[in-house]
Amino acid sequence: QVRLVESGGGLVQAGESLTLACEATGDIATFNVMSWHRQAPGKEREMVAYITSGGSINGKNTLKGRFTISKDTAKNRIYLQMNSLIPEDTAVYYCNATASTSDYWGRGTQVTVSS
């Protein structure tokens, strides 16, 4: 059974940084893609950034200059470095992992950015 556990969320002021971590119980090398998504109050969940098993990275265009995804295969973790946070980044951030026929989600971590 694969479990994804997010951590690192919290309350910060605008302009500050946070790094989120997602730890998988399984070997992340077996996942085709791992990604970060977020859902703000009253809005649909959106993809923030993803990283493939081969290390290719992509993400939401409007966030590319501030958000960076990375992974540490040895620790079975992916990270989301978020810089210059703005109140519009307030959301629950979720980790996702996809294998050939399976899709896994974490429970999310709350990020709140005050102005």
For each residue, the residues with C-beta under 8 A, 3 or more apart:
1: 25
2: 24 25 26 97 102 104
3: 24 25 104 106
4: 22 23 24 25 95 96 97 104 105 106
5: 22 23 95 106 107
6: 9 20 21 22 93 94 95 106 107 108 109
7: 20 21 22 23 109
8: 18 19 20 21 109
9: 6 18 20 93 109 110 111 112
10: 18 110 111 112
11: 112 113 114
12: 16 17 18 85 111 112 113 114
13: 16 113 114 115
14: 85 86 87 113 114 115
15: 84 85
16: 12 13 85 113
17: 12 81 82 83 84 85
18: 8 9 10 12 82 85 111
19: 8 79 80 81 82
20: 6 7 8 9 36 79 80 82 93 109 111
21: 6 7 8 77 78 79
22: 4 5 6 7 34 36 77 78 79 80 95 106
23: 4 5 7 75 76 77
24: 2 3 4 27 28 31 34 76 77 97
25: 1 2 3 4 76
26: 2 30 31 76
27: 24 30 76
28: 24 31 34 71 73 76 77 78 97
29: 53 73
30: 26 27 99
31: 24 26 28 34 53 97 98 99
32: 52 53 98 99 100
33: 50 51 52 53 96 97 98
34: 22 24 28 31 50 51 71 78 95 96 97 98
35: 47 48 49 50 51 69 95 96 97 98
36: 20 22 47 48 49 50 67 69 78 80 93 94 95 96
37: 45 46 47 48 93 94 95 96
38: 45 46 48 89 91 92 93 94 111
39: 43 44 45 46 91 92 94 108
40: 43 88 90 91
41: 90 91
42:
43: 39 40 46 91
44: 39
45: 37 38 39 94
46: 37 38 39 43 60
47: 35 36 37 50 59 60
48: 35 36 37 38 59 60 63 67 69 80 93
49: 35 36 57 58 59 60 63 67 68 69 80
50: 33 34 35 36 47 57 58 59 69
51: 33 34 35 55 56 57 69 70 71 78
52: 32 33 55 56 57
53: 29 31 32 33
54:
55: 51 52 71
56: 51 52
57: 49 50 51 52 69
58: 49 50
59: 47 48 49 50 63 64 67 69
60: 46 47 48 49 63 64 67
61: 64
62:
63: 48 49 59 60 66 67
64: 59 60 61 67
65:
66: 63 82 83 84 85
67: 36 48 49 59 60 63 64 80 81 82 83
68: 49 80 81 83
69: 35 36 48 49 50 51 57 59 78 79 80 81
70: 51 78 79 81
71: 28 34 51 55 77 78 79
72: 75 76 77 78 79
73: 28 29 76
74:
75: 23 72
76: 23 24 25 26 27 28 72 73
77: 21 22 23 24 28 71 72
78: 21 22 28 34 36 51 69 70 71 72 95
79: 19 20 21 22 69 70 71 72
80: 19 20 22 36 48 49 67 68 69 93
81: 17 19 67 68 69 70
82: 17 18 19 20 66 67 85 89 111
83: 17 66 67 68
84: 15 17 66
85: 12 14 15 16 17 18 66 82 89 111 113
86: 14 89 113
87: 14 90 113 114 115
88: 40 113
89: 38 82 85 86 111 113
90: 40 41 87 111 112 113
91: 38 39 40 41 43 110 111
92: 38 39 108 109 110 111
93: 6 9 20 36 37 38 48 80 108 109 110 111
94: 6 36 37 38 39 45 105 106 107 108
95: 4 5 6 22 34 35 36 37 78 105 106
96: 4 33 34 35 36 37 103 104 105 106
97: 2 4 24 28 31 33 34 35 103 104
98: 31 32 33 34 35 102 103 104
99: 30 31 32 102 103 104
100: 32
101:
102: 2 98 99
103: 96 97 98 99
104: 2 3 4 96 97 98 99
105: 4 94 95 96
106: 3 4 5 6 22 94 95 96 109
107: 5 6 94
108: 6 39 92 93 94
109: 6 7 8 9 20 92 93 106
110: 9 10 91 92 93
111: 9 10 12 18 20 38 82 85 89 90 91 92 93
112: 9 10 11 12 90
113: 11 12 13 14 16 85 86 87 88 89 90
114: 11 12 13 14 87
115: 13 14 87
